[in-house]
Amino acid sequence: MSCRACVVFDDALTEYDFGPTHPLSPLRVKLTMRLATELGVVGDRALPRVPAVVADDDLIGLVHSPDYIGAVRAVRRAGDNNLSYGLGTPDNPTFAGMHHAGAHVVGASVEAARRVWTGEFAHAANITGGLHHAMPSLASGFCLYNDVAVAISWLLAAGAERIAYVDVDVHHGDGVQEVFYDDSRVLTISLHESPQTLFPGTGAATETGGPGASGSAVNVALPSGSDDADWLRAFHAVVPPLVRGFRPDIMVTQHGCDSHMADPLAHLMLSVDGQRASYLALHDLAHEVCDGRWVATGGGGYAIVDVVPRAWTHLLAIVAGTPLDPRHELPVSWRVHAQGLTGRPGQPTLSDGCSVEYRGWDSGYDPDDWLDRAVMATRRAVFPEHGLDPMP
């Protein structure tokens, strides 16, 4: 099913760049857009590129404090550090043009939200977005401004009454949860590696929302080593029933692909095939619950040749409503280009050759299984708040 959709992108968005040794390399975005274009996913006759605006201070201020925005603006060059705001840490080193680069990413996610909310497109993507760790007055985890939280805040101001945010990055979406923890209009769901083994150390099942918003924050903390079958079992046991019950006006999703087995910064064992299955499920859920209104962003992902371009090309194809066959070979020209830049040609196809079969939750709960215990902890914590039975 082809969908009315767009990708918000211009080349200047890759100026969000912490330097050549930083894990969050803009090369992963450049390689993704090149691969998606060569495969015919992005282009005039496919998924159109629309320009990205630069957010002004009032827009960024929907989430971030004036003092924090001022501190980011004050950065003129590398070494202009302000550690009280998280600026100049190893995770968030300062660089020239820092505010403009961060504001551009925010503007791109808000533009994606605007294009969907006004009905111009059913779906819109910003793969440079998904900077979900940034706090109102603190840079954190490679994230300067929280573009997804600003986009959600813009949607609320524009009239959205219920927004479902689903975050499949391997790291907990702590910044987005923090911003909306007391807001019952926003359902935040994060599936991530257990805080016992991974940054940021939050995202326990017991984090369920503030006063008046109990059940609006949902966290599935997955055991280290969880694979496709584990992850998909957890996803389908939690996300679809909650989103269906919440009945959002629009879905906003974050698609960090650092849950992959090859990612150097985390410990889950997903394949590109498993990640693709999650994108398909979220696409279908958007059509089921909110007339297809869907804003998709990028996020983490640090295997910049072998994983990110393949995963996010799948994402963009699904946003367009024209999923690619996982067996599709990568163009030789793209692999030569990638090897020339990085010394790695990347994988030969869009697939890791992995099965995406999983055991549904209706098959029963196993209290001796670590994964099932994690899923049940989440279901028990939040399902009753939504009138749902936590048991299978």
Residue pairs with C-beta under 8 A, 6 or more apart in sequence:
1 321
2 320
2 321
2 322
3 122
3 123
3 292
3 319
3 320
3 321
4 120
4 121
4 122
4 123
5 47
5 121
5 122
5 123
5 124
5 125
5 319
5 320
5 321
6 47
6 48
6 49
6 50
6 112
6 115
6 121
6 123
6 124
6 125
7 42
7 47
7 48
7 49
7 50
7 124
7 125
7 126
7 127
7 316
7 319
8 49
8 50
8 51
8 52
8 108
8 109
8 111
8 112
8 115
8 124
8 125
8 126
9 33
9 49
9 50
9 52
9 108
9 126
9 127
9 128
10 49
10 51
10 52
12 52
12 104
13 29
13 52
13 104
13 105
13 108
13 128
14 26
14 29
14 30
14 128
15 26
15 97
15 100
15 101
15 104
16 26
16 101
16 102
16 104
16 105
16 128
16 144
17 25
17 26
17 95
17 101
18 24
18 92
18 93
18 95
18 142
19 78
19 93
19 95
22 93
22 142
23 142
23 264
23 265
23 302
24 142
24 300
24 302
25 302
25 304
27 304
27 341
27 342
28 301
28 302
28 304
28 308
28 309
29 127
29 128
29 298
31 304
31 305
31 308
31 309
31 334
31 337
31 338
31 341
32 127
32 308
32 309
32 312
32 313
32 316
33 42
33 127
34 309
34 334
34 337
35 309
35 310
35 313
35 330
35 331
35 334
36 42
36 47
36 309
36 312
36 313
36 316
36 317
37 43
38 331
38 333
38 334
39 313
39 317
39 324
39 328
39 331
40 46
41 47
41 313
41 316
41 317
41 320
41 322
41 324
42 48
42 49
42 316
46 320
46 322
47 125
47 316
47 317
47 319
47 320
50 111
50 115
50 124
51 111
52 104
52 107
52 108
52 111
52 126
53 107
53 108
53 110
53 111
54 100
54 103
54 104
54 107
55 103
55 104
55 106
55 107
55 110
55 145
55 150
56 103
57 66
57 69
59 106
59 107
59 110
59 150
59 154
60 69
60 103
60 106
60 145
60 150
61 69
62 150
62 153
62 154
62 157
63 136
63 145
63 146
63 149
63 150
63 153
63 179
64 134
64 136
64 137
64 145
64 146
64 150
65 136
65 137
67 137
68 85
68 136
68 137
68 138
69 99
71 82
71 85
71 87
72 85
72 87
72 98
72 99
72 102
72 139
72 144
72 145
73 99
74 80
74 82
75 82
75 87
75 94
75 95
75 96
75 98
75 99
76 96
77 94
77 95
77 96
78 93
78 94
78 95
78 96
79 88
79 94
80 87
80 88
80 94
81 87
81 88
81 94
82 88
83 89
85 137
85 138
85 139
86 92
86 135
86 138
86 139
86 140
87 94
87 98
87 139
88 94
89 139
91 139
91 140
91 141
91 142
92 139
92 140
92 141
92 142
92 143
92 144
95 101
98 144
101 144
102 131
102 144
102 145
103 145
105 126
105 128
105 129
105 131
105 145
105 147
106 145
106 147
106 150
106 151
108 126
108 128
108 129
108 147
109 126
109 129
109 147
109 148
109 150
109 151
109 295
109 297
110 147
110 150
110 151
110 154
111 124
111 126
112 124
112 125
112 126
112 129
112 151
112 295
112 296
112 297
113 124
113 151
113 152
113 154
113 155
113 250
113 252
113 295
114 154
114 158
115 121
115 124
116 122
116 123
116 124
116 250
116 293
116 294
116 295
117 155
117 158
117 159
117 160
117 250
117 293
122 291
122 292
122 293
122 294
123 283
123 286
123 292
123 293
123 294
123 295
123 296
123 319
123 320
123 321
124 294
124 295
124 296
124 319
125 295
125 296
125 297
125 315
125 316
125 319
126 147
126 295
126 296
126 297
126 298
127 255
127 297
127 298
127 312
127 315
127 316
128 298
129 147
129 148
129 151
129 254
129 297
129 298
129 299
130 147
130 148
130 169
130 254
130 255
130 256
130 297
130 298
130 299
130 300
131 142
131 143
131 144
131 145
131 146
131 147
131 148
131 175
131 299
132 143
132 146
132 148
132 149
132 167
132 169
132 171
132 173
132 174
132 175
132 176
132 254
132 256
132 299
133 140
133 141
133 142
133 143
133 146
133 171
133 173
133 174
133 175
133 200
134 140
134 141
134 143
134 144
134 145
134 146
134 149
134 175
135 146
135 174
135 175
135 178
136 178
136 179
140 174
140 175
140 200
141 171
141 199
141 200
142 300
143 175
146 175
146 176
146 179
147 297
148 165
148 176
148 252
148 254
148 297
149 175
149 176
149 179
149 180
151 252
151 295
152 163
152 165
152 176
152 179
152 180
152 186
152 252
153 179
155 163
155 250
155 252
156 163
156 185
156 186
160 185
160 249
160 250
161 185
161 249
162 185
162 186
162 187
162 246
162 247
162 248
162 249
163 185
163 186
163 187
163 248
163 249
163 250
163 251
163 252
164 186
164 187
164 189
164 243
164 246
164 248
164 250
164 251
164 252
164 289
164 290
165 173
165 176
165 180
165 186
165 187
165 188
165 189
165 251
165 252
165 253
165 254
166 189
166 190
166 239
166 243
166 251
166 252
166 253
166 254
166 282
167 173
167 176
167 188
167 189
167 190
167 191
167 192
167 253
167 254
167 256
167 299
168 191
168 235
168 253
168 254
168 255
168 256
168 259
168 275
168 278
169 190
169 192
169 254
169 255
169 256
169 258
169 259
169 299
169 300
170 192
170 193
170 198
170 256
170 258
170 259
170 263
170 265
170 266
170 268
170 300
171 192
171 193
171 198
171 199
171 200
171 256
171 258
171 266
171 300
172 190
172 192
172 195
172 200
172 202
172 203
172 219
172 221
173 188
173 190
173 192
173 203
173 254
174 200
174 202
174 203
176 188
176 190
176 254
177 188
177 190
177 202
177 203
177 207
177 217
177 219
180 186
180 188
180 213
180 216
180 217
181 209
181 210
181 213
181 216
181 217
182 209
182 210
182 211
182 212
182 213
183 213
183 216
184 209
184 212
184 213
184 216
186 216
187 216
187 218
187 242
187 243
187 246
187 248
188 216
188 217
188 218
189 218
189 219
189 220
189 238
189 239
189 242
189 243
190 203
190 218
190 219
190 220
191 220
191 222
191 231
191 234
191 235
191 238
191 239
192 198
192 203
192 219
192 220
192 221
192 222
193 221
193 222
193 224
193 226
193 259
193 266
193 267
193 268
194 221
194 222
194 223
194 224
194 374
195 201
195 202
195 203
195 204
195 221
196 221
197 224
197 267
198 224
198 266
198 267
203 219
203 221
204 219
204 221
205 219
205 220
205 221
205 374
205 377
205 378
205 380
205 381
205 382
206 377
206 381
207 217
207 219
208 214
208 215
208 216
208 217
208 218
208 219
208 381
208 382
208 385
209 215
209 216
209 217
209 385
214 385
215 382
215 384
215 385
215 386
217 382
218 238
218 242
218 378
218 382
219 378
220 234
220 235
220 238
220 374
220 375
220 378
221 374
221 377
221 378
222 230
222 231
222 234
222 268
222 371
222 374
223 230
223 370
223 371
223 374
224 267
224 268
225 267
225 268
225 269
226 234
226 268
226 269
226 270
226 371
227 261
227 268
227 269
227 270
227 274
228 269
228 270
228 271
228 273
228 274
228 277
228 354
228 355
228 356
228 358
229 355
229 357
229 358
229 359
230 358
230 371
231 259
231 268
231 270
231 274
231 278
232 274
232 277
232 278
232 356
232 358
233 358
233 359
233 360
233 361
233 371
233 375
234 371
234 374
234 375
235 278
235 281
236 281
236 358
236 360
236 361
237 360
237 361
237 375
237 379
238 375
238 378
238 379
239 281
239 282
239 285
240 281
240 285
241 383
241 388
242 382
242 383
242 386
242 388
243 251
243 285
243 289
244 285
244 288
244 289
245 386
245 387
245 388
246 386
247 289
247 290
248 289
248 290
249 290
249 293
250 290
250 293
250 294
250 295
251 282
251 285
251 286
251 289
251 290
251 293
251 294
251 295
252 294
252 295
252 296
252 297
253 282
253 294
253 295
253 296
253 297
254 297
254 298
254 299
255 275
255 279
255 296
255 297
255 298
255 299
255 311
255 312
255 315
256 298
256 299
256 300
256 301
257 263
257 272
257 275
257 299
257 300
257 301
257 307
257 308
257 311
257 312
258 265
258 266
258 299
258 300
258 301
258 302
259 266
259 268
259 270
259 275
260 268
260 270
260 271
260 272
260 275
260 301
260 303
260 307
260 311
261 268
261 269
261 270
261 271
262 303
262 306
262 307
263 300
263 301
263 302
263 303
263 307
264 302
264 303
265 300
265 302
271 351
271 352
271 353
271 354
272 307
272 310
272 311
272 314
272 326
272 350
272 351
272 352
272 354
273 326
273 351
273 352
273 353
273 354
273 355
273 356
274 354
274 356
275 311
275 314
276 311
276 314
276 318
276 323
276 326
276 356
277 356
279 296
279 314
279 315
279 318
280 318
280 323
282 294
282 296
283 294
283 318
283 319
283 321
286 292
286 293
286 294
294 319
296 315
296 319
298 312
301 307
301 308
301 311
301 312
302 308
304 342
305 338
305 342
305 344
305 345
305 346
306 344
306 346
306 347
309 334
309 338
309 346
310 330
310 346
310 347
310 350
313 324
313 350
314 323
314 324
314 326
314 350
317 323
317 324
324 350
325 350
326 349
326 350
326 351
327 349
327 350
327 351
328 349
328 350
329 348
329 349
329 350
330 346
330 347
330 348
330 349
330 350
334 346
335 345
335 346
335 348
336 345
338 344
338 345
338 346
339 345
339 346
361 375
361 392
362 392
363 392
364 392
365 372
365 376
365 391
365 392
366 372
367 373
367 376
376 390
379 388
379 390
379 391
380 390
383 389
383 390
384 390
